[in-house]
Amino acid sequence: MDEVERKAKELGNEISKTEEYQELERTSKNVQENNEANQMIEKIQELQQNIQFAQQSGVQPSEDQIQQFNELKQQMNSNLTIQAYAKAQEEFNKLMQEVNSAISSGIKPEENEDSNQ
């Protein structure tokens, strides 16, 4: 197990050096430092929680809640700081999917060889 943990830490270290991770860190910091972007994210998270809670309780969210959510989402889509962060998150997620695929192929190499033929 010690060897697996050591290799996992090495992998984490290598991931932290990637362009995708560096860009995600940079854009995340930009969001944190941008009050407008930060407030939009906090507000939309609050609205999402309220809508989900209503749905889990068997109650339809109010039209006002849905309208507020949609308006805020439009505002977020036009905020360059949030757009950059979303793009960086998307690219980092792609990288992590590739890493997970590589790990999976190392766990069961014979299955992946069969599917590649």
N, C-alpha and C positions, 0 to 999 in steps of 0.2 A: 504493500500500500504506500509505503514511503516513496517509492519510485514513481508511482502514479501521481501522487501529490506534487512531487518535485517537477514532473513534466507538465502538470496542469499549471503550476506557478510560472514555469517558463513560457507556456502558451499565453497565459494572461499578460506577461511582460511583453511578449512579441505583439500581441494585439494592441497593447497600449502605445506601441510605436507606429501603428499604421496611420495612414493619412485619414482614413475613415474615423478612427477614434479621436485623433487630434482635432479634426473638424467638428466632431460632436461636442467635444469639450469646449472648444472655442465658442461655438454657437450657443451652447448651454450657458456659458458665462455671460454672453451678450444678452440673453433673455433675462437672466437674473439681475443684470445691471440696468435693464430697461423697464422702468416702472409701468409704462403703458402695457407692454407685452406681458409682464408679470401679472398685472391686475386682470388682464383678459383671460390668461390661463387659469388663474384662481377662480374667476367668476364662472368660466365654462365648466370647470371641474365641479363647482358647487351646484350648478344647474344640472349637470349630468347625474350627480348623486341624488338630487331631489327627484328627477324624472325616474331614475331607476328605482328609488324607494317607492314612489307612487305605483309604478308598474308591479313591483314585487308585492305590494299590498292589495293588488287587484284593482287599483284606481287608475284611470287614464290621466296622464298629465294634462294640465290645463292648457288651453290654447295660448295663454299668455306665456307660460313656461316654454312651450315649443317655439313661439315667436321670438322670445328673448334668446333662446339657444341658437336659432337660425341666424338671427341678426349678429350675434356675437361671433358665430362661426364665420360669417362673411367678413366681419372686421378683422378677424384673425388671418383670414386668407389674403387680406390686402396689406398685412403688416410684414414688412421685409425681414425683420428680425425673426419673427415666428416662421416665416417661409423658409429662411435659411436653416433654422433649427430642424424643421420638419424634414427637409431634404437631407440634412446630415444624419438624422435618425434613420431615415429610409436606407441610406447607403450603409450605415453601420449594421442595420438589421440584415441586409444582403450579405455583408461580410460574415456575420455570425451564422447565417444559414449555410454558407460555404464551409465554414469551420466545422459546424455540426455534421455536415455531410461527409467531410474528410474523416472526422472521428468515427462516424458510423461505418465508413468503408474500412477503417482499421480494426473495428470490432468484428465485423463479418466480411472479410475480404472475398471469400468465395461467392457470396450472394451478389456482391457488386460486380465481380468479374463476369458472372452469368448474365447480369442485366445489361452489361456493356457490349455484349456480343450480339 
